[in-house]
Amino acid sequence: MRVELALFASLRRYLPDGGDGHEQTIDLPDGTTVGQVISMLGLPDEPRVVFVNGRHAHDEQPLHDGDRLAVFPPVAGG
């Protein structure tokens, strides 16, 4: 299956192709979960905000062909 992956801010450097942008389409086996993608990319074990198709997602959520997975580092502000 093909999934659009978007990594933002400090996480962009973990894109598989090491490109300059923050988005890339990746091929994954059917049934891959959000957590498996995060592990595969080697993202740091720290808090993060994850969305699938614009909705908050958890690590156990399975991905489907055509999904958009977006991962953000924690955001602070006031």
C-alpha positions as CSV (number, residue, x, y, z in Angstrom):
1,M,0.0,0.0,0.0
2,R,1.1,3.6,-0.5
3,V,0.9,6.1,2.3
4,E,1.8,9.8,2.2
5,L,4.2,10.5,5.1
6,A,4.7,14.1,6.4
7,L,7.2,14.8,9.1
8,F,7.4,18.3,10.5
9,A,10.0,20.5,12.2
10,S,12.9,18.6,13.7
11,L,11.4,15.3,12.6
12,R,11.9,16.0,8.8
13,R,15.4,14.6,8.9
14,Y,13.9,11.1,9.5
15,L,12.3,11.0,6.0
16,P,13.5,7.8,4.3
17,D,15.0,9.6,1.3
18,G,16.6,12.3,3.3
19,G,15.0,14.9,1.0
20,D,14.7,18.6,1.6
21,G,10.9,18.6,1.9
22,H,8.7,17.3,4.7
23,E,6.5,14.9,2.7
24,Q,7.1,11.7,0.8
25,T,5.0,8.8,-0.4
26,I,6.2,5.5,1.0
27,D,5.3,1.9,0.2
28,L,4.3,-0.3,3.2
29,P,3.0,-3.8,3.7
30,D,-0.8,-4.1,4.2
31,G,-1.8,-3.9,7.8
32,T,1.2,-1.7,8.9
33,T,0.4,0.4,12.0
34,V,1.3,3.9,12.9
35,G,3.6,2.7,15.6
36,Q,5.4,0.4,13.1
37,V,6.1,3.3,10.8
38,I,7.4,5.4,13.6
39,S,9.7,2.5,14.7
40,M,10.8,1.9,11.1
41,L,11.8,5.5,10.7
42,G,13.7,5.5,14.0
43,L,11.9,8.5,15.4
44,P,13.1,9.5,18.8
45,D,11.2,8.1,21.8
46,E,9.7,11.4,22.9
47,P,6.2,12.9,22.9
48,R,4.8,13.6,19.5
49,V,1.5,14.5,17.9
50,V,0.2,12.0,15.2
51,F,-2.6,12.4,12.7
52,V,-4.0,10.1,10.1
53,N,-6.1,11.9,7.4
54,G,-6.3,14.9,9.7
55,R,-7.5,13.0,12.8
56,H,-5.6,12.3,15.9
57,A,-4.2,8.7,15.8
58,H,-2.6,6.2,18.2
59,D,0.3,3.8,17.6
60,E,-1.9,0.8,17.2
61,Q,-4.0,2.3,14.4
62,P,-3.6,0.4,11.1
63,L,-2.9,2.4,8.0
64,H,-4.7,1.9,4.6
65,D,-3.8,2.6,1.1
66,G,-4.0,6.3,0.3
67,D,-3.8,7.5,4.0
68,R,-1.8,10.6,5.0
69,L,0.3,10.1,8.1
70,A,1.5,13.3,9.7
71,V,3.9,13.5,12.7
72,F,4.7,16.6,14.6
73,P,7.1,17.1,17.6
74,P,5.6,18.6,20.7
75,V,4.6,22.2,20.4
76,A,4.9,24.8,23.2
77,G,3.6,28.2,23.4
78,G,1.6,30.6,25.3
